[in-house]
């Protein structure tokens, strides 16, 4: 189990995990092992490709 003390880091981690689970359910692949597909999924949901992965997650 991972413990987070910083509220911002905690929120970011929970958000990233939630979106990762949505990717797993939608695409059928593990977001932790398919970084390229996961980035393409985020770009598709956001509509632009100039943000970093963490910034795209925060937008969602």
mmCIF file as Biopython writes it, N, C-alpha, C and O atoms, coordinates in Angstrom:
data_model
#
loop_
_atom_site.group_PDB
_atom_site.id
_atom_site.type_symbol
_atom_site.label_atom_id
_atom_site.label_alt_id
_atom_site.label_comp_id
_atom_site.label_asym_id
_atom_site.label_entity_id
_atom_site.label_seq_id
_atom_site.pdbx_PDB_ins_code
_atom_site.Cartn_x
_atom_site.Cartn_y
_atom_site.Cartn_z
_atom_site.occupancy
_atom_site.B_iso_or_equiv
_atom_site.auth_seq_id
_atom_site.auth_asym_id
_atom_site.pdbx_PDB_model_num
ATOM 1   N N  . UNK A ? 1  ? 0.845   -1.170 0.000   1.0 0.0 1  A 1 
ATOM 2   C CA . UNK A ? 1  ? 0.000   0.000  0.000   1.0 0.0 1  A 1 
ATOM 3   C C  . UNK A ? 1  ? 0.892   1.235  0.000   1.0 0.0 1  A 1 
ATOM 4   O O  . UNK A ? 1  ? 1.934   1.256  0.655   1.0 0.0 1  A 1 
ATOM 5   N N  . UNK A ? 2  ? 0.489   2.241  -0.720  1.0 0.0 2  A 1 
ATOM 6   C CA . UNK A ? 2  ? 1.247   3.477  -0.814  1.0 0.0 2  A 1 
ATOM 7   C C  . UNK A ? 2  ? 0.595   4.531  0.066   1.0 0.0 2  A 1 
ATOM 8   O O  . UNK A ? 2  ? -0.624  4.699  0.059   1.0 0.0 2  A 1 
ATOM 9   N N  . UNK A ? 3  ? 1.421   5.233  0.820   1.0 0.0 3  A 1 
ATOM 10  C CA . UNK A ? 3  ? 0.920   6.294  1.685   1.0 0.0 3  A 1 
ATOM 11  C C  . UNK A ? 3  ? 1.380   7.640  1.140   1.0 0.0 3  A 1 
ATOM 12  O O  . UNK A ? 3  ? 2.542   7.803  0.768   1.0 0.0 3  A 1 
ATOM 13  N N  . UNK A ? 4  ? 0.476   8.590  1.095   1.0 0.0 4  A 1 
ATOM 14  C CA . UNK A ? 4  ? 0.793   9.920  0.617   1.0 0.0 4  A 1 
ATOM 15  C C  . UNK A ? 4  ? 0.510   10.924 1.730   1.0 0.0 4  A 1 
ATOM 16  O O  . UNK A ? 4  ? -0.543  10.878 2.366   1.0 0.0 4  A 1 
ATOM 17  N N  . UNK A ? 5  ? 1.453   11.825 1.956   1.0 0.0 5  A 1 
ATOM 18  C CA . UNK A ? 5  ? 1.298   12.827 2.990   1.0 0.0 5  A 1 
ATOM 19  C C  . UNK A ? 5  ? 0.836   14.147 2.377   1.0 0.0 5  A 1 
ATOM 20  O O  . UNK A ? 5  ? 0.038   14.869 2.976   1.0 0.0 5  A 1 
ATOM 21  N N  . UNK A ? 6  ? 1.326   14.451 1.213   1.0 0.0 6  A 1 
ATOM 22  C CA . UNK A ? 6  ? 1.001   15.698 0.526   1.0 0.0 6  A 1 
ATOM 23  C C  . UNK A ? 6  ? -0.351  15.550 -0.170  1.0 0.0 6  A 1 
ATOM 24  O O  . UNK A ? 6  ? -0.544  14.627 -0.961  1.0 0.0 6  A 1 
ATOM 25  N N  . UNK A ? 7  ? -1.280  16.449 0.119   1.0 0.0 7  A 1 
ATOM 26  C CA . UNK A ? 7  ? -2.637  16.364 -0.445  1.0 0.0 7  A 1 
ATOM 27  C C  . UNK A ? 7  ? -2.629  16.488 -1.970  1.0 0.0 7  A 1 
ATOM 28  O O  . UNK A ? 7  ? -3.417  15.821 -2.641  1.0 0.0 7  A 1 
ATOM 29  N N  . UNK A ? 8  ? -1.761  17.321 -2.524  1.0 0.0 8  A 1 
ATOM 30  C CA . UNK A ? 8  ? -1.698  17.483 -3.976  1.0 0.0 8  A 1 
ATOM 31  C C  . UNK A ? 8  ? -1.188  16.206 -4.629  1.0 0.0 8  A 1 
ATOM 32  O O  . UNK A ? 8  ? -1.726  15.761 -5.643  1.0 0.0 8  A 1 
ATOM 33  N N  . UNK A ? 9  ? -0.145  15.618 -4.045  1.0 0.0 9  A 1 
ATOM 34  C CA . UNK A ? 9  ? 0.371   14.357 -4.583  1.0 0.0 9  A 1 
ATOM 35  C C  . UNK A ? 9  ? -0.666  13.249 -4.455  1.0 0.0 9  A 1 
ATOM 36  O O  . UNK A ? 9  ? -0.796  12.408 -5.344  1.0 0.0 9  A 1 
ATOM 37  N N  . UNK A ? 10 ? -1.392  13.248 -3.363  1.0 0.0 10 A 1 
ATOM 38  C CA . UNK A ? 10 ? -2.426  12.244 -3.157  1.0 0.0 10 A 1 
ATOM 39  C C  . UNK A ? 10 ? -3.516  12.372 -4.224  1.0 0.0 10 A 1 
ATOM 40  O O  . UNK A ? 10 ? -3.935  11.374 -4.810  1.0 0.0 10 A 1 
ATOM 41  N N  . UNK A ? 11 ? -3.967  13.587 -4.472  1.0 0.0 11 A 1 
ATOM 42  C CA . UNK A ? 11 ? -5.003  13.821 -5.483  1.0 0.0 11 A 1 
ATOM 43  C C  . UNK A ? 11 ? -4.509  13.418 -6.864  1.0 0.0 11 A 1 
ATOM 44  O O  . UNK A ? 11 ? -5.239  12.776 -7.619  1.0 0.0 11 A 1 
ATOM 45  N N  . UNK A ? 12 ? -3.276  13.786 -7.202  1.0 0.0 12 A 1 
ATOM 46  C CA . UNK A ? 12 ? -2.710  13.435 -8.503  1.0 0.0 12 A 1 
ATOM 47  C C  . UNK A ? 12 ? -2.584  11.929 -8.673  1.0 0.0 12 A 1 
ATOM 48  O O  . UNK A ? 12 ? -2.872  11.399 -9.747  1.0 0.0 12 A 1 
ATOM 49  N N  . UNK A ? 13 ? -2.161  11.241 -7.630  1.0 0.0 13 A 1 
ATOM 50  C CA . UNK A ? 13 ? -2.008  9.790  -7.706  1.0 0.0 13 A 1 
ATOM 51  C C  . UNK A ? 13 ? -3.349  9.087  -7.869  1.0 0.0 13 A 1 
ATOM 52  O O  . UNK A ? 13 ? -3.475  8.149  -8.655  1.0 0.0 13 A 1 
ATOM 53  N N  . UNK A ? 14 ? -4.338  9.540  -7.131  1.0 0.0 14 A 1 
ATOM 54  C CA . UNK A ? 14 ? -5.677  8.938  -7.228  1.0 0.0 14 A 1 
ATOM 55  C C  . UNK A ? 14 ? -6.270  9.197  -8.609  1.0 0.0 14 A 1 
ATOM 56  O O  . UNK A ? 14 ? -6.878  8.310  -9.208  1.0 0.0 14 A 1 
ATOM 57  N N  . UNK A ? 15 ? -6.091  10.413 -9.107  1.0 0.0 15 A 1 
ATOM 58  C CA . UNK A ? 15 ? -6.597  10.751 -10.438 1.0 0.0 15 A 1 
ATOM 59  C C  . UNK A ? 15 ? -5.929  9.899  -11.511 1.0 0.0 15 A 1 
ATOM 60  O O  . UNK A ? 15 ? -6.602  9.364  -12.393 1.0 0.0 15 A 1 
ATOM 61  N N  . UNK A ? 16 ? -4.611  9.774  -11.435 1.0 0.0 16 A 1 
ATOM 62  C CA . UNK A ? 16 ? -3.874  8.972  -12.413 1.0 0.0 16 A 1 
ATOM 63  C C  . UNK A ? 16 ? -4.314  7.513  -12.372 1.0 0.0 16 A 1 
ATOM 64  O O  . UNK A ? 16 ? -4.463  6.879  -13.416 1.0 0.0 16 A 1 
ATOM 65  N N  . UNK A ? 17 ? -4.520  6.985  -11.181 1.0 0.0 17 A 1 
ATOM 66  C CA . UNK A ? 17 ? -4.950  5.590  -11.058 1.0 0.0 17 A 1 
ATOM 67  C C  . UNK A ? 17 ? -6.362  5.395  -11.596 1.0 0.0 17 A 1 
ATOM 68  O O  . UNK A ? 17 ? -6.643  4.387  -12.244 1.0 0.0 17 A 1 
ATOM 69  N N  . UNK A ? 18 ? -7.244  6.340  -11.338 1.0 0.0 18 A 1 
ATOM 70  C CA . UNK A ? 18 ? -8.627  6.251  -11.824 1.0 0.0 18 A 1 
ATOM 71  C C  . UNK A ? 18 ? -8.677  6.288  -13.345 1.0 0.0 18 A 1 
ATOM 72  O O  . UNK A ? 18 ? -9.375  5.487  -13.966 1.0 0.0 18 A 1 
ATOM 73  N N  . UNK A ? 19 ? -7.941  7.212  -13.941 1.0 0.0 19 A 1 
ATOM 74  C CA . UNK A ? 19 ? -7.913  7.300  -15.402 1.0 0.0 19 A 1 
ATOM 75  C C  . UNK A ? 19 ? -7.231  6.067  -15.992 1.0 0.0 19 A 1 
ATOM 76  O O  . UNK A ? 19 ? -7.626  5.585  -17.054 1.0 0.0 19 A 1 
ATOM 77  N N  . UNK A ? 20 ? -6.215  5.561  -15.311 1.0 0.0 20 A 1 
ATOM 78  C CA . UNK A ? 20 ? -5.567  4.332  -15.752 1.0 0.0 20 A 1 
ATOM 79  C C  . UNK A ? 20 ? -6.528  3.149  -15.750 1.0 0.0 20 A 1 
ATOM 80  O O  . UNK A ? 20 ? -6.496  2.320  -16.659 1.0 0.0 20 A 1 
ATOM 81  N N  . UNK A ? 21 ? -7.375  3.070  -14.740 1.0 0.0 21 A 1 
ATOM 82  C CA . UNK A ? 21 ? -8.368  1.997  -14.688 1.0 0.0 21 A 1 
ATOM 83  C C  . UNK A ? 21 ? -9.396  2.148  -15.813 1.0 0.0 21 A 1 
ATOM 84  O O  . UNK A ? 21 ? -9.848  1.153  -16.381 1.0 0.0 21 A 1 
ATOM 85  N N  . UNK A ? 22 ? -9.762  3.388  -16.133 1.0 0.0 22 A 1 
ATOM 86  C CA . UNK A ? 22 ? -10.671 3.614  -17.257 1.0 0.0 22 A 1 
ATOM 87  C C  . UNK A ? 22 ? -10.023 3.143  -18.558 1.0 0.0 22 A 1 
ATOM 88  O O  . UNK A ? 22 ? -10.687 2.544  -19.404 1.0 0.0 22 A 1 
ATOM 89  N N  . UNK A ? 23 ? -8.730  3.414  -18.716 1.0 0.0 23 A 1 
ATOM 90  C CA . UNK A ? 23 ? -7.999  2.951  -19.887 1.0 0.0 23 A 1 
ATOM 91  C C  . UNK A ? 23 ? -8.005  1.425  -19.944 1.0 0.0 23 A 1 
ATOM 92  O O  . UNK A ? 23 ? -8.251  0.839  -20.998 1.0 0.0 23 A 1 
ATOM 93  N N  . UNK A ? 24 ? -7.735  0.792  -18.816 1.0 0.0 24 A 1 
ATOM 94  C CA . UNK A ? 24 ? -7.720  -0.675 -18.768 1.0 0.0 24 A 1 
ATOM 95  C C  . UNK A ? 24 ? -9.067  -1.253 -19.198 1.0 0.0 24 A 1 
ATOM 96  O O  . UNK A ? 24 ? -9.109  -2.220 -19.958 1.0 0.0 24 A 1 
ATOM 97  N N  . UNK A ? 25 ? -10.151 -0.676 -18.725 1.0 0.0 25 A 1 
ATOM 98  C CA . UNK A ? 25 ? -11.482 -1.178 -19.057 1.0 0.0 25 A 1 
ATOM 99  C C  . UNK A ? 25 ? -11.851 -0.899 -20.514 1.0 0.0 25 A 1 
ATOM 100 O O  . UNK A ? 25 ? -12.461 -1.740 -21.174 1.0 0.0 25 A 1 
ATOM 101 N N  . UNK A ? 26 ? -11.484 0.278  -21.012 1.0 0.0 26 A 1 
ATOM 102 C CA . UNK A ? 26 ? -11.851 0.669  -22.369 1.0 0.0 26 A 1 
ATOM 103 C C  . UNK A ? 26 ? -11.014 -0.049 -23.419 1.0 0.0 26 A 1 
ATOM 104 O O  . UNK A ? 26 ? -11.552 -0.588 -24.387 1.0 0.0 26 A 1 
ATOM 105 N N  . UNK A ? 27 ? -9.709  -0.057 -23.231 1.0 0.0 27 A 1 
ATOM 106 C CA . UNK A ? 27 ? -8.781  -0.595 -24.224 1.0 0.0 27 A 1 
ATOM 107 C C  . UNK A ? 27 ? -8.486  -2.074 -23.986 1.0 0.0 27 A 1 
ATOM 108 O O  . UNK A ? 27 ? -8.227  -2.816 -24.933 1.0 0.0 27 A 1 
ATOM 109 N N  . UNK A ? 28 ? -8.523  -2.499 -22.738 1.0 0.0 28 A 1 
ATOM 110 C CA . UNK A ? 28 ? -8.225  -3.888 -22.425 1.0 0.0 28 A 1 
ATOM 111 C C  . UNK A ? 28 ? -6.744  -4.164 -22.250 1.0 0.0 28 A 1 
ATOM 112 O O  . UNK A ? 28 ? -6.314  -5.316 -22.322 1.0 0.0 28 A 1 
ATOM 113 N N  . UNK A ? 29 ? -5.960  -3.121 -22.022 1.0 0.0 29 A 1 
ATOM 114 C CA . UNK A ? 29 ? -4.528  -3.271 -21.786 1.0 0.0 29 A 1 
ATOM 115 C C  . UNK A ? 29 ? -4.184  -2.605 -20.464 1.0 0.0 29 A 1 
ATOM 116 O O  . UNK A ? 29 ? -4.943  -1.776 -19.961 1.0 0.0 29 A 1 
ATOM 117 N N  . UNK A ? 30 ? -3.040  -2.969 -19.904 1.0 0.0 30 A 1 
ATOM 118 C CA . UNK A ? 30 ? -2.575  -2.392 -18.654 1.0 0.0 30 A 1 
ATOM 119 C C  . UNK A ? 30 ? -1.880  -1.061 -18.936 1.0 0.0 30 A 1 
ATOM 120 O O  . UNK A ? 30 ? -0.908  -1.014 -19.689 1.0 0.0 30 A 1 
ATOM 121 N N  . UNK A ? 31 ? -2.373  0.013  -18.337 1.0 0.0 31 A 1 
ATOM 122 C CA . UNK A ? 31 ? -1.808  1.338  -18.603 1.0 0.0 31 A 1 
ATOM 123 C C  . UNK A ? 31 ? -0.382  1.481  -18.092 1.0 0.0 31 A 1 
ATOM 124 O O  . UNK A ? 31 ? 0.370   2.317  -18.594 1.0 0.0 31 A 1 
ATOM 125 N N  . UNK A ? 32 ? -0.001  0.686  -17.109 1.0 0.0 32 A 1 
ATOM 126 C CA . UNK A ? 32 ? 1.365   0.757  -16.589 1.0 0.0 32 A 1 
ATOM 127 C C  . UNK A ? 32 ? 2.372   0.102  -17.530 1.0 0.0 32 A 1 
ATOM 128 O O  . UNK A ? 32 ? 3.556   0.435  -17.492 1.0 0.0 32 A 1 
ATOM 129 N N  . UNK A ? 33 ? 1.922   -0.818 -18.367 1.0 0.0 33 A 1 
ATOM 130 C CA . UNK A ? 33 ? 2.819   -1.544 -19.275 1.0 0.0 33 A 1 
ATOM 131 C C  . UNK A ? 33 ? 2.737   -1.051 -20.712 1.0 0.0 33 A 1 
ATOM 132 O O  . UNK A ? 33 ? 3.577   -1.427 -21.530 1.0 0.0 33 A 1 
ATOM 133 N N  . UNK A ? 34 ? 1.758   -0.228 -21.044 1.0 0.0 34 A 1 
ATOM 134 C CA . UNK A ? 34 ? 1.552   0.243  -22.415 1.0 0.0 34 A 1 
ATOM 135 C C  . UNK A ? 34 ? 1.552   1.766  -22.446 1.0 0.0 34 A 1 
ATOM 136 O O  . UNK A ? 34 ? 0.525   2.397  -22.696 1.0 0.0 34 A 1 
ATOM 137 N N  . UNK A ? 35 ? 2.709   2.337  -22.192 1.0 0.0 35 A 1 
ATOM 138 C CA . UNK A ? 35 ? 2.821   3.794  -22.089 1.0 0.0 35 A 1 
ATOM 139 C C  . UNK A ? 35 ? 2.436   4.501  -23.388 1.0 0.0 35 A 1 
ATOM 140 O O  . UNK A ? 35 ? 1.782   5.543  -23.352 1.0 0.0 35 A 1 
ATOM 141 N N  . UNK A ? 36 ? 2.830   3.949  -24.524 1.0 0.0 36 A 1 
ATOM 142 C CA . UNK A ? 36 ? 2.519   4.571  -25.812 1.0 0.0 36 A 1 
ATOM 143 C C  . UNK A ? 36 ? 1.015   4.587  -26.055 1.0 0.0 36 A 1 
ATOM 144 O O  . UNK A ? 36 ? 0.457   5.615  -26.440 1.0 0.0 36 A 1 
ATOM 145 N N  . UNK A ? 37 ? 0.364   3.459  -25.833 1.0 0.0 37 A 1 
ATOM 146 C CA . UNK A ? 37 ? -1.091  3.384  -26.009 1.0 0.0 37 A 1 
ATOM 147 C C  . UNK A ? 37 ? -1.823  4.276  -25.004 1.0 0.0 37 A 1 
ATOM 148 O O  . UNK A ? 37 ? -2.832  4.900  -25.332 1.0 0.0 37 A 1 
ATOM 149 N N  . UNK A ? 38 ? -1.305  4.325  -23.788 1.0 0.0 38 A 1 
ATOM 150 C CA . UNK A ? 38 ? -1.912  5.154  -22.741 1.0 0.0 38 A 1 
ATOM 151 C C  . UNK A ? 38 ? -1.802  6.636  -23.102 1.0 0.0 38 A 1 
ATOM 152 O O  . UNK A ? 38 ? -2.760  7.388  -22.924 1.0 0.0 38 A 1 
ATOM 153 N N  . UNK A ? 39 ? -0.655  7.053  -23.600 1.0 0.0 39 A 1 
ATOM 154 C CA . UNK A ? 39 ? -0.482  8.449  -24.024 1.0 0.0 39 A 1 
ATOM 155 C C  . UNK A ? 39 ? -1.407  8.783  -25.184 1.0 0.0 39 A 1 
ATOM 156 O O  . UNK A ? 39 ? -1.989  9.867  -25.220 1.0 0.0 39 A 1 
ATOM 157 N N  . UNK A ? 40 ? -1.549  7.866  -26.130 1.0 0.0 40 A 1 
ATOM 158 C CA . UNK A ? 40 ? -2.459  8.086  -27.261 1.0 0.0 40 A 1 
ATOM 159 C C  . UNK A ? 40 ? -3.904  8.174  -26.777 1.0 0.0 40 A 1 
ATOM 160 O O  . UNK A ? 40 ? -4.682  8.976  -27.292 1.0 0.0 40 A 1 
ATOM 161 N N  . UNK A ? 41 ? -4.263  7.364  -25.801 1.0 0.0 41 A 1 
ATOM 162 C CA . UNK A ? 41 ? -5.611  7.396  -25.214 1.0 0.0 41 A 1 
ATOM 163 C C  . UNK A ? 41 ? -5.865  8.760  -24.572 1.0 0.0 41 A 1 
ATOM 164 O O  . UNK A ? 41 ? -6.935  9.341  -24.754 1.0 0.0 41 A 1 
ATOM 165 N N  . UNK A ? 42 ? -4.888  9.272  -23.821 1.0 0.0 42 A 1 
ATOM 166 C CA . UNK A ? 42 ? -5.041  10.573 -23.179 1.0 0.0 42 A 1 
ATOM 167 C C  . UNK A ? 42 ? -5.152  11.692 -24.205 1.0 0.0 42 A 1 
ATOM 168 O O  . UNK A ? 42 ? -5.973  12.597 -24.055 1.0 0.0 42 A 1 
ATOM 169 N N  . UNK A ? 43 ? -4.320  11.632 -25.259 1.0 0.0 43 A 1 
ATOM 170 C CA . UNK A ? 43 ? -4.381  12.642 -26.319 1.0 0.0 43 A 1 
ATOM 171 C C  . UNK A ? 43 ? -5.758  12.622 -26.969 1.0 0.0 43 A 1 
ATOM 172 O O  . UNK A ? 43 ? -6.328  13.673 -27.259 1.0 0.0 43 A 1 
ATOM 173 N N  . UNK A ? 44 ? -6.285  11.438 -27.197 1.0 0.0 44 A 1 
ATOM 174 C CA . UNK A ? 44 ? -7.613  11.300 -27.800 1.0 0.0 44 A 1 
ATOM 175 C C  . UNK A ? 44 ? -8.690  11.908 -26.902 1.0 0.0 44 A 1 
ATOM 176 O O  . UNK A ? 44 ? -9.604  12.566 -27.397 1.0 0.0 44 A 1 
ATOM 177 N N  . UNK A ? 45 ? -8.594  11.696 -25.593 1.0 0.0 45 A 1 
ATOM 178 C CA . UNK A ? 45 ? -9.592  12.233 -24.665 1.0 0.0 45 A 1 
ATOM 179 C C  . UNK A ? 45 ? -9.458  13.737 -24.491 1.0 0.0 45 A 1 
ATOM 180 O O  . UNK A ? 45 ? -10.463 14.433 -24.342 1.0 0.0 45 A 1 
ATOM 181 N N  . UNK A ? 46 ? -8.233  14.248 -24.507 1.0 0.0 46 A 1 
ATOM 182 C CA . UNK A ? 46 ? -7.995  15.677 -24.276 1.0 0.0 46 A 1 
ATOM 183 C C  . UNK A ? 46 ? -8.180  16.463 -25.566 1.0 0.0 46 A 1 
ATOM 184 O O  . UNK A ? 46 ? -8.783  17.536 -25.558 1.0 0.0 46 A 1 
ATOM 185 N N  . UNK A ? 47 ? -7.671  15.942 -26.661 1.0 0.0 47 A 1 
ATOM 186 C CA . UNK A ? 47 ? -7.801  16.628 -27.932 1.0 0.0 47 A 1 
ATOM 187 C C  . UNK A ? 47 ? -6.563  17.392 -28.353 1.0 0.0 47 A 1 
ATOM 188 O O  . UNK A ? 47 ? -6.573  18.045 -29.397 1.0 0.0 47 A 1 
ATOM 189 N N  . UNK A ? 48 ? -5.494  17.328 -27.568 1.0 0.0 48 A 1 
ATOM 190 C CA . UNK A ? 48 ? -4.243  17.950 -27.988 1.0 0.0 48 A 1 
ATOM 191 C C  . UNK A ? 48 ? -3.073  17.083 -27.523 1.0 0.0 48 A 1 
ATOM 192 O O  . UNK A ? 48 ? -3.221  16.240 -26.638 1.0 0.0 48 A 1 
ATOM 193 N N  . UNK A ? 49 ? -1.925  17.303 -28.127 1.0 0.0 49 A 1 
ATOM 194 C CA . UNK A ? 49 ? -0.781  16.453 -27.814 1.0 0.0 49 A 1 
ATOM 195 C C  . UNK A ? 49 ? 0.425   17.228 -27.301 1.0 0.0 49 A 1 
ATOM 196 O O  . UNK A ? 49 ? 1.525   16.680 -27.242 1.0 0.0 49 A 1 
ATOM 197 N N  . UNK A ? 50 ? 0.243   18.477 -26.933 1.0 0.0 50 A 1 
ATOM 198 C CA . UNK A ? 50 ? 1.377   19.265 -26.484 1.0 0.0 50 A 1 
ATOM 199 C C  . UNK A ? 50 ? 1.580   19.209 -24.962 1.0 0.0 50 A 1 
ATOM 200 O O  . UNK A ? 50 ? 2.580   19.726 -24.464 1.0 0.0 50 A 1 
ATOM 201 N N  . UNK A ? 51 ? 0.660   18.599 -24.222 1.0 0.0 51 A 1 
ATOM 202 C CA . UNK A ? 51 ? 0.797   18.475 -22.779 1.0 0.0 51 A 1 
ATOM 203 C C  . UNK A ? 51 ? 1.541   17.203 -22.408 1.0 0.0 51 A 1 
ATOM 204 O O  . UNK A ? 51 ? 1.521   16.224 -23.155 1.0 0.0 51 A 1 
ATOM 205 N N  . UNK A ? 52 ? 2.194   17.217 -21.259 1.0 0.0 52 A 1 
ATOM 206 C CA . UNK A ? 52 ? 2.821   15.998 -20.758 1.0 0.0 52 A 1 
ATOM 207 C C  . UNK A ? 52 ? 1.737   15.057 -20.235 1.0 0.0 52 A 1 
ATOM 208 O O  . UNK A ? 52 ? 0.591   15.469 -20.051 1.0 0.0 52 A 1 
ATOM 209 N N  . UNK A ? 53 ? 2.087   13.821 -20.000 1.0 0.0 53 A 1 
ATOM 210 C CA . UNK A ? 53 ? 1.114   12.836 -19.520 1.0 0.0 53 A 1 
ATOM 211 C C  . UNK A ? 53 ? 0.510   13.299 -18.201 1.0 0.0 53 A 1 
ATOM 212 O O  . UNK A ? 53 ? -0.705  13.222 -18.023 1.0 0.0 53 A 1 
ATOM 213 N N  . UNK A ? 54 ? 1.324   13.771 -17.288 1.0 0.0 54 A 1 
ATOM 214 C CA . UNK A ? 54 ? 0.791   14.211 -15.993 1.0 0.0 54 A 1 
ATOM 215 C C  . UNK A ? 54 ? -0.128  15.430 -16.137 1.0 0.0 54 A 1 
ATOM 216 O O  . UNK A ? 54 ? -1.123  15.545 -15.421 1.0 0.0 54 A 1 
ATOM 217 N N  . UNK A ? 55 ? 0.201   16.334 -17.055 1.0 0.0 55 A 1 
ATOM 218 C CA . UNK A ? 55 ? -0.663  17.490 -17.291 1.0 0.0 55 A 1 
ATOM 219 C C  . UNK A ? 55 ? -1.988  17.066 -17.917 1.0 0.0 55 A 1 
ATOM 220 O O  . UNK A ? 55 ? -3.034  17.622 -17.583 1.0 0.0 55 A 1 
ATOM 221 N N  . UNK A ? 56 ? -1.955  16.088 -18.820 1.0 0.0 56 A 1 
ATOM 222 C CA . UNK A ? 56 ? -3.202  15.599 -19.428 1.0 0.0 56 A 1 
ATOM 223 C C  . UNK A ? 56 ? -4.094  14.968 -18.363 1.0 0.0 56 A 1 
ATOM 224 O O  . UNK A ? 56 ? -5.313  15.138 -18.385 1.0 0.0 56 A 1 
ATOM 225 N N  . UNK A ? 57 ? -3.482  14.238 -17.433 1.0 0.0 57 A 1 
ATOM 226 C CA . UNK A ? 57 ? -4.244  13.614 -16.364 1.0 0.0 57 A 1 
ATOM 227 C C  . UNK A ? 57 ? -4.906  14.678 -15.497 1.0 0.0 57 A 1 
ATOM 228 O O  . UNK A ? 57 ? -6.059  14.528 -15.093 1.0 0.0 57 A 1 
ATOM 229 N N  . UNK A ? 58 ? -4.176  15.748 -15.216 1.0 0.0 58 A 1 
ATOM 230 C CA . UNK A ? 58 ? -4.743  16.831 -14.393 1.0 0.0 58 A 1 
ATOM 231 C C  . UNK A ? 58 ? -5.887  17.549 -15.112 1.0 0.0 58 A 1 
ATOM 232 O O  . UNK A ? 58 ? -6.820  18.023 -14.465 1.0 0.0 58 A 1 
ATOM 233 N N  . UNK A ? 59 ? -5.822  17.633 -16.432 1.0 0.0 59 A 1 
ATOM 234 C CA . UNK A ? 59 ? -6.895  18.271 -17.192 1.0 0.0 59 A 1 
ATOM 235 C C  . UNK A ? 59 ? -8.174  17.458 -17.068 1.0 0.0 59 A 1 
ATOM 236 O O  . UNK A ? 59 ? -9.265  18.013 -16.932 1.0 0.0 59 A 1 
ATOM 237 N N  . UNK A ? 60 ? -8.033  16.140 -17.117 1.0 0.0 60 A 1 
ATOM 238 C CA . UNK A ? 60 ? -9.206  15.282 -17.007 1.0 0.0 60 A 1 
ATOM 239 C C  . UNK A ? 60 ? -9.724  15.318 -15.579 1.0 0.0 60 A 1 
ATOM 240 O O  . UNK A ? 60 ? -10.715 14.659 -15.264 1.0 0.0 60 A 1 
#
